[in-house]
Amino acid sequence: MTDLPTYTLTRTFAAPRDLVWRCWTDPELLGRWYGPGVETVVHQVTAKAGGQWLHEMKLPSGSMFQRMDNTEVVAPERIVMLMSSADANWAVTDNPMMQNWPRILRTEVTFSEVDGGTEMVLTWTPHEASQAEIDAFASALSSLDQGWGRGMDIMAEILEELTA
């Protein structure tokens, strides 16, 4: 299928590209911005093709685990990963909080130098998804800015600290 619903988030940061890249690849920094409003524990980040990013978000109802399998990494320009909910052993599983949510989301993040900073573009699409998963993702598109947007606001604060 070629006409998959796609979420795109573009954000320009007043920081050098290597620092924005670092926010996506440094476990300490990732844990600060990813999963805004909850404690995020990053268990592993290996920023290379074939590497993984494994983390746990500690919610009042219990932990939610996610894994990202990197399919392409070109530092500091681009990361492509397959993002999934996981169980405590990091096996891909259904999302425990959202019925019919895609088991796998292709996530591409690019980092481009622009005047005075870095433009980051995140693109999210269902990967090898059923029609029910595609429909669930499409119906959530208008609300995805809430979580990602808050995370980007926190990243901007981190970048401000790092460039001060």
Accessible surface in RSA format (square Angstrom, percent):
REM  Atomic radii and reference values for relative SASA: ProtOr
REM  Chains: A
REM  Algorithm: Lee & Richards
REM  Probe-radius: 1.40
REM  Slices: 20
REM RES _ NUM      All-atoms   Total-Side   Main-Chain    Non-polar    All polar
REM                ABS   REL    ABS   REL    ABS   REL    ABS   REL    ABS   REL
RES MET A   1   152.57  79.0  75.67  50.1  76.90 183.1  88.36  75.1  64.21  85.1
RES THR A   2   137.25  97.6 104.02 105.5  33.23  79.2  84.78 113.9  52.47  79.3
RES ASP A   3   128.90  90.3 106.62 106.1  22.28  52.7  35.94  84.6  92.96  92.7
RES LEU A   4    51.85  28.9  38.14  27.3  13.71  34.5  38.28  26.9  13.57  36.5
RES PRO A   5    23.21  16.9  11.72  10.7  11.49  41.8  22.91  18.9   0.30   1.8
RES THR A   6    62.16  44.2  39.14  39.7  23.03  54.9  27.16  36.5  35.01  52.9
RES TYR A   7    11.55   5.4   9.95   5.7   1.61   4.2  11.55   8.7   0.00   0.0
RES THR A   8    75.99  54.0  50.67  51.4  25.31  60.3  37.38  50.2  38.60  58.4
RES LEU A   9    21.87  12.2  20.67  14.8   1.19   3.0  21.87  15.4   0.00   0.0
RES THR A  10    72.57  51.6  47.36  48.0  25.21  60.1  34.00  45.7  38.58  58.3
RES ARG A  11    64.05  26.9  61.57  31.4   2.48   5.9  21.28  29.1  42.77  25.9
RES THR A  12    82.49  58.7  57.47  58.3  25.02  59.6  41.17  55.3  41.32  62.5
RES PHE A  13     5.12   2.6   2.30   1.4   2.82   7.3   5.07   3.1   0.06   0.2
RES ALA A  14    93.13  85.6  63.33  97.7  29.79  67.8  66.47  93.6  26.65  70.6
RES ALA A  15     3.69   3.4   0.05   0.1   3.64   8.3   3.66   5.2   0.04   0.1
RES PRO A  16    70.47  51.4  59.78  54.5  10.69  38.9  69.71  57.6   0.76   4.7
RES ARG A  17    48.37  20.3  45.45  23.2   2.93   7.0   1.98   2.7  46.39  28.1
RES ASP A  18    88.61  62.1  82.52  82.1   6.09  14.4  35.12  82.7  53.49  53.3
RES LEU A  19    29.03  16.2  29.03  20.8   0.00   0.0  29.03  20.4   0.00   0.0
RES VAL A  20     0.00   0.0   0.00   0.0   0.00   0.0   0.00   0.0   0.00   0.0
RES TRP A  21    25.82  10.4  25.82  12.5   0.00   0.0  14.56   7.8  11.26  18.3
RES ARG A  22    96.14  40.4  95.63  48.7   0.51   1.2  35.17  48.1  60.97  37.0
RES CYS A  23     0.00   0.0   0.00   0.0   0.00   0.0   0.00   0.0   0.00   0.0
RES TRP A  24     3.71   1.5   0.19   0.1   3.52   8.3   0.19   0.1   3.52   5.7
RES THR A  25    25.10  17.9  14.56  14.8  10.55  25.1   6.49   8.7  18.62  28.1
RES ASP A  26    35.55  24.9  31.64  31.5   3.92   9.3   8.17  19.2  27.38  27.3
RES PRO A  27    65.76  47.9  62.44  56.9   3.32  12.1  62.74  51.8   3.01  18.7
RES GLU A  28   127.08  73.0 112.78  85.3  14.29  34.0  47.35  91.6  79.72  65.1
RES LEU A  29     5.41   3.0   5.41   3.9   0.00   0.0   5.41   3.8   0.00   0.0
RES LEU A  30     0.02   0.0   0.02   0.0   0.00   0.0   0.02   0.0   0.00   0.0
RES GLY A  31    21.14  26.1   0.00   N/A  21.14  26.1   8.74  24.0  12.40  27.8
RES ARG A  32   103.31  43.4  80.79  41.2  22.52  53.6  39.69  54.2  63.62  38.6
RES TRP A  33     1.67   0.7   1.67   0.8   0.00   0.0   1.67   0.9   0.00   0.0
RES TYR A  34    20.95   9.8  18.83  10.7   2.12   5.5  10.29   7.7  10.66  13.1
RES GLY A  35    12.29  15.2   0.00   N/A  12.29  15.2   8.79  24.1   3.50   7.8
RES PRO A  36    41.27  30.1  18.85  17.2  22.42  81.5  22.21  18.3  19.07 118.5
RES GLY A  37    86.18 106.3   0.00   N/A  86.18 106.3  44.69 122.6  41.50  92.9
RES VAL A  38    48.67  32.0  25.72  23.3  22.95  55.3  34.81  30.2  13.85  37.6
RES GLU A  39   104.70  60.1  90.80  68.7  13.90  33.1  44.35  85.8  60.35  49.3
RES THR A  40    14.14  10.1   0.20   0.2  13.94  33.2   0.20   0.3  13.94  21.1
RES VAL A  41    45.24  29.8  41.90  37.9   3.34   8.1  45.24  39.3   0.00   0.0
RES VAL A  42    28.06  18.5   2.88   2.6  25.18  60.7   2.88   2.5  25.18  68.3
RES HIS A  43    93.53  51.1  58.11  40.4  35.42  90.6  41.72  43.0  51.81  60.3
RES GLN A  44    72.25  40.4  64.90  47.4   7.35  17.5  26.09  55.5  46.16  35.0
RES VAL A  45    33.20  21.8   5.92   5.4  27.28  65.7   5.92   5.1  27.28  74.0
RES THR A  46    45.32  32.2  42.00  42.6   3.33   7.9  31.28  42.0  14.04  21.2
RES ALA A  47    43.97  40.4  17.07  26.3  26.89  61.2  18.75  26.4  25.22  66.8
RES LYS A  48   127.85  62.4 125.82  77.2   2.03   4.8  71.35  64.2  56.50  60.2
RES ALA A  49    62.09  57.1  42.64  65.8  19.44  44.2  42.93  60.5  19.16  50.7
RES GLY A  50    69.04  85.1   0.00   N/A  69.04  85.1  38.13 104.6  30.91  69.2
RES GLY A  51     5.33   6.6   0.00   N/A   5.33   6.6   4.95  13.6   0.38   0.8
RES GLN A  52    39.48  22.1  39.26  28.7   0.21   0.5   9.01  19.2  30.46  23.1
RES TRP A  53     7.52   3.0   7.52   3.6   0.00   0.0   7.46   4.0   0.07   0.1
RES LEU A  54    11.93   6.6  11.93   8.5   0.00   0.0  11.93   8.4   0.00   0.0
RES HIS A  55     0.00   0.0   0.00   0.0   0.00   0.0   0.00   0.0   0.00   0.0
RES GLU A  56    20.83  12.0  20.83  15.8   0.00   0.0   0.00   0.0  20.83  17.0
RES MET A  57    20.72  10.7  20.72  13.7   0.00   0.0  13.53  11.5   7.19   9.5
RES LYS A  58    93.19  45.5  83.01  50.9  10.18  24.2  33.93  30.5  59.26  63.1
RES LEU A  59    35.70  19.9  23.18  16.6  12.53  31.5  24.82  17.4  10.89  29.3
RES PRO A  60   146.60 106.8 101.33  92.4  45.27 164.6 114.45  94.5  32.15 199.8
RES SER A  61   110.01  93.0  64.70  86.3  45.32 104.4  59.30 126.3  50.71  71.0
RES GLY A  62    36.33  44.8   0.00   N/A  36.33  44.8  34.62  95.0   1.71   3.8
RES SER A  63    52.12  44.0  20.80  27.8  31.32  72.1   8.30  17.7  43.82  61.4
RES MET A  64    17.49   9.1  15.78  10.4   1.71   4.1  14.10  12.0   3.40   4.5
RES PHE A  65    34.45  17.2  33.10  20.5   1.35   3.5  33.10  20.1   1.35   3.9
RES GLN A  66    19.46  10.9  19.46  14.2   0.00   0.0   0.00   0.0  19.46  14.8
RES ARG A  67    46.21  19.4  46.21  23.6   0.00   0.0   0.02   0.0  46.19  28.0
RES MET A  68     0.00   0.0   0.00   0.0   0.00   0.0   0.00   0.0   0.00   0.0
RES ASP A  69    35.53  24.9  35.53  35.4   0.00   0.0  20.75  48.8  14.78  14.7
RES ASN A  70    12.24   8.4   7.39   7.1   4.85  11.7   0.00   0.0  12.24  11.8
RES THR A  71    73.38  52.2  47.10  47.7  26.28  62.6  47.64  64.0  25.75  38.9
RES GLU A  72    62.02  35.6  60.63  45.9   1.39   3.3  24.99  48.3  37.03  30.2
RES VAL A  73    29.01  19.1   4.59   4.2  24.42  58.9   4.59   4.0  24.42  66.2
RES VAL A  74    63.85  42.0  60.10  54.4   3.75   9.0  63.85  55.5   0.00   0.0
RES ALA A  75    66.65  61.3  41.62  64.2  25.02  56.9  41.62  58.6  25.02  66.3
RES PRO A  76    39.23  28.6  39.23  35.8   0.00   0.0  39.23  32.4   0.00   0.0
RES GLU A  77    80.85  46.4  78.82  59.6   2.03   4.8  14.07  27.2  66.77  54.5
RES ARG A  78    64.53  27.1  64.53  32.9   0.00   0.0  21.52  29.4  43.01  26.1
RES ILE A  79     7.32   4.2   7.32   5.5   0.00   0.0   7.32   5.3   0.00   0.0
RES VAL A  80     4.47   2.9   4.47   4.0   0.00   0.0   4.47   3.9   0.00   0.0
RES MET A  81     2.01   1.0   2.01   1.3   0.00   0.0   1.10   0.9   0.91   1.2
RES LEU A  82    38.33  21.3  38.32  27.4   0.01   0.0  38.32  26.9   0.01   0.0
RES MET A  83     5.08   2.6   3.83   2.5   1.25   3.0   2.36   2.0   2.72   3.6
RES SER A  84     5.15   4.4   1.72   2.3   3.43   7.9   3.43   7.3   1.72   2.4
RES SER A  85     9.31   7.9   4.97   6.6   4.34  10.0   1.32   2.8   7.98  11.2
RES ALA A  86     7.22   6.6   0.00   0.0   7.22  16.4   0.00   0.0   7.22  19.1
RES ASP A  87    60.71  42.5  54.18  53.9   6.53  15.4  33.38  78.6  27.33  27.3
RES ALA A  88    67.75  62.3  48.42  74.7  19.34  44.0  48.42  68.2  19.34  51.2
RES ASN A  89   129.35  89.2 105.55 102.0  23.80  57.3  25.91  62.4 103.44 100.0
RES TRP A  90    50.52  20.3  49.55  24.0   0.97   2.3  30.80  16.4  19.72  32.0
RES ALA A  91    48.65  44.7  43.14  66.6   5.51  12.5  48.61  68.5   0.04   0.1
RES VAL A  92    48.53  31.9  31.35  28.4  17.17  41.4  31.35  27.2  17.17  46.6
RES THR A  93    43.91  31.2  42.55  43.1   1.36   3.2  14.58  19.6  29.33  44.3
RES ASP A  94    89.19  62.5  85.02  84.6   4.17   9.9  28.61  67.3  60.58  60.4
RES ASN A  95    18.77  12.9   8.01   7.7  10.75  25.9   1.00   2.4  17.77  17.2
RES PRO A  96    96.73  70.5  52.50  47.9  44.23 160.8  64.30  53.1  32.43 201.6
RES MET A  97   123.17  63.8  87.05  57.6  36.12  86.0  90.25  76.7  32.92  43.6
RES MET A  98    80.92  41.9  73.68  48.8   7.25  17.3  54.30  46.2  26.62  35.3
RES GLN A  99   162.77  91.0 132.11  96.5  30.66  73.0  48.88 104.1 113.88  86.4
RES ASN A 100    77.01  53.1  61.92  59.8  15.09  36.3   8.51  20.5  68.50  66.2
RES TRP A 101    23.53   9.4  18.36   8.9   5.17  12.1   9.38   5.0  14.15  23.0
RES PRO A 102     5.28   3.8   0.17   0.2   5.11  18.6   0.17   0.1   5.11  31.8
RES ARG A 103    94.99  39.9  93.05  47.4   1.94   4.6  35.53  48.6  59.46  36.0
RES ILE A 104    40.99  23.3  40.08  29.9   0.90   2.2  40.08  28.9   0.90   2.5
RES LEU A 105     4.20   2.3   4.20   3.0   0.00   0.0   4.20   2.9   0.00   0.0
RES ARG A 106    77.37  32.5  76.88  39.2   0.49   1.2  23.86  32.6  53.51  32.4
RES THR A 107     0.00   0.0   0.00   0.0   0.00   0.0   0.00   0.0   0.00   0.0
RES GLU A 108    31.52  18.1  31.36  23.7   0.16   0.4   3.54   6.9  27.97  22.8
RES VAL A 109     0.00   0.0   0.00   0.0   0.00   0.0   0.00   0.0   0.00   0.0
RES THR A 110    37.28  26.5  37.28  37.8   0.00   0.0  28.86  38.8   8.42  12.7
RES PHE A 111     2.88   1.4   0.00   0.0   2.88   7.5   0.00   0.0   2.88   8.2
RES SER A 112    49.77  42.1  47.76  63.7   2.01   4.6  21.27  45.3  28.49  39.9
RES GLU A 113   124.87  71.7  99.27  75.1  25.60  61.0  29.05  56.2  95.82  78.2
RES VAL A 114    57.01  37.5  40.69  36.8  16.33  39.3  49.89  43.4   7.12  19.3
RES ASP A 115   154.08 107.9 121.35 120.8  32.73  77.4  42.95 101.1 111.13 110.8
RES GLY A 116    72.10  88.9   0.00   N/A  72.10  88.9  45.61 125.2  26.49  59.3
RES GLY A 117    12.13  15.0   0.00   N/A  12.13  15.0   4.13  11.3   8.01  17.9
RES THR A 118     0.00   0.0   0.00   0.0   0.00   0.0   0.00   0.0   0.00   0.0
RES GLU A 119    55.47  31.8  55.11  41.7   0.36   0.9   0.24   0.5  55.23  45.1
RES MET A 120     0.00   0.0   0.00   0.0   0.00   0.0   0.00   0.0   0.00   0.0
RES VAL A 121    36.91  24.3  36.17  32.7   0.74   1.8  36.17  31.4   0.74   2.0
RES LEU A 122     0.00   0.0   0.00   0.0   0.00   0.0   0.00   0.0   0.00   0.0
RES THR A 123    36.54  26.0  36.03  36.5   0.51   1.2  23.11  31.0  13.44  20.3
RES TRP A 124    20.53   8.2  20.53   9.9   0.00   0.0  20.53  10.9   0.00   0.0
RES THR A 125    22.03  15.7  22.02  22.3   0.02   0.0  13.57  18.2   8.47  12.8
RES PRO A 126     2.39   1.7   0.00   0.0   2.39   8.7   0.00   0.0   2.39  14.8
RES HIS A 127    51.19  28.0  47.55  33.0   3.65   9.3  32.50  33.5  18.69  21.7
RES GLU A 128   151.55  87.0 102.57  77.6  48.98 116.6  52.21 101.0  99.34  81.1
RES ALA A 129    25.75  23.7   0.45   0.7  25.30  57.5   1.89   2.7  23.86  63.2
RES SER A 130    59.26  50.1  45.54  60.8  13.72  31.6  52.10 110.9   7.17  10.0
RES GLN A 131   101.25  56.6  92.17  67.4   9.08  21.6  59.27 126.2  41.98  31.8
RES ALA A 132    47.80  43.9  37.08  57.2  10.72  24.4  42.84  60.3   4.96  13.1
RES GLU A 133    23.59  13.5  23.59  17.8   0.00   0.0   5.70  11.0  17.89  14.6
RES ILE A 134    15.86   9.0  15.86  11.8   0.00   0.0  15.86  11.4   0.00   0.0
RES ASP A 135    77.33  54.2  71.87  71.5   5.45  12.9  28.97  68.2  48.35  48.2
RES ALA A 136    22.18  20.4  12.89  19.9   9.29  21.1  19.46  27.4   2.72   7.2
RES PHE A 137     0.00   0.0   0.00   0.0   0.00   0.0   0.00   0.0   0.00   0.0
RES ALA A 138    44.25  40.7  31.57  48.7  12.68  28.8  31.81  44.8  12.44  33.0
RES SER A 139    93.28  78.8  58.24  77.7  35.03  80.7  52.00 110.7  41.28  57.8
RES ALA A 140    14.59  13.4  10.06  15.5   4.54  10.3  14.59  20.6   0.00   0.0
RES LEU A 141    52.91  29.5  45.86  32.8   7.06  17.7  45.86  32.2   7.06  19.0
RES SER A 142   111.90  94.6  74.28  99.1  37.61  86.6  59.02 125.7  52.87  74.1
RES SER A 143    51.65  43.6  45.19  60.3   6.46  14.9  30.72  65.4  20.94  29.3
RES LEU A 144    21.04  11.7  17.26  12.3   3.78   9.5  19.93  14.0   1.11   3.0
RES ASP A 145    79.96  56.0  76.23  75.9   3.73   8.8  26.83  63.1  53.14  53.0
RES GLN A 146   136.45  76.3 120.05  87.7  16.40  39.1  52.05 110.8  84.41  64.0
RES GLY A 147    40.03  49.4   0.00   N/A  40.03  49.4  34.76  95.4   5.27  11.8
RES TRP A 148    20.46   8.2  16.59   8.0   3.87   9.1  16.22   8.6   4.24   6.9
RES GLY A 149    16.82  20.7   0.00   N/A  16.82  20.7  16.62  45.6   0.20   0.4
RES ARG A 150   111.33  46.7 107.93  55.0   3.39   8.1  44.85  61.3  66.47  40.3
RES GLY A 151     1.39   1.7   0.00   N/A   1.39   1.7   1.39   3.8   0.00   0.0
RES MET A 152     0.05   0.0   0.05   0.0   0.00   0.0   0.05   0.0   0.00   0.0
RES ASP A 153    58.31  40.8  55.79  55.5   2.52   6.0  12.75  30.0  45.56  45.4
RES ILE A 154    26.46  15.1  26.46  19.7   0.00   0.0  26.46  19.1   0.00   0.0
RES MET A 155     0.00   0.0   0.00   0.0   0.00   0.0   0.00   0.0   0.00   0.0
RES ALA A 156    32.67  30.0  27.16  41.9   5.50  12.5  28.55  40.2   4.11  10.9
RES GLU A 157    94.86  54.5  91.34  69.1   3.53   8.4  41.00  79.3  53.87  44.0
RES ILE A 158     1.09   0.6   1.09   0.8   0.00   0.0   1.09   0.8   0.00   0.0
RES LEU A 159     4.35   2.4   4.01   2.9   0.34   0.9   4.35   3.1   0.00   0.0
RES GLU A 160   129.84  74.5 124.26  94.0   5.58  13.3  42.27  81.8  87.57  71.5
RES GLU A 161   100.74  57.8  78.97  59.7  21.76  51.8  45.32  87.7  55.42  45.2
RES LEU A 162    59.69  33.2  31.04  22.2  28.65  72.0  34.51  24.2  25.18  67.8
RES THR A 163    65.20  46.4  29.96  30.4  35.24  84.0  26.03  35.0  39.17  59.2
RES ALA A 164   120.71 111.0  48.35  74.6  72.36 164.6  85.59 120.5  35.12  93.0
END  Absolute sums over single chains surface
CHAIN  1 A     8111.5       6128.7       1982.8       4168.1       3943.4
END  Absolute sums over all chains
TOTAL          8111.5       6128.7       1982.8       4168.1       3943.4
